[in-house]
Amino acid sequence: MNPFERISAEKVFAVLRIHETKKAKNIIKALYDGGIKTVEIVLETPEMVKVMEEIASQNERPMLMAGGIITQRQADIAIKSGCDVIVSP
């Protein structure tokens, strides 16, 4: 199932805009365990890029969308960090 089919099928995804790495990881795990299988992480800080990398490396993980991407450099960073979808405002 491609990302767009997945979003359409699930009907809901979470948008996470936070700067605290531990809290972000805990929220993502809680969302996933609670049935939210798609999470957009707004990549406003280098810390959130690290969170994306860590979550992307896990076997059991949500589909990850990198949010707030407005430049090619940001898109390259998001792709390298393991996101599945780029989201631009």
ABEGO torsion letter per residue (X at the ends): XBAAAAAAAAGBBBBBBBABAAAAAAAAAAAAAAGBABBBBBBABAAAAAAAAAAAABABBBBBBBBGBABAAAAAAAAAAGBABBBBX
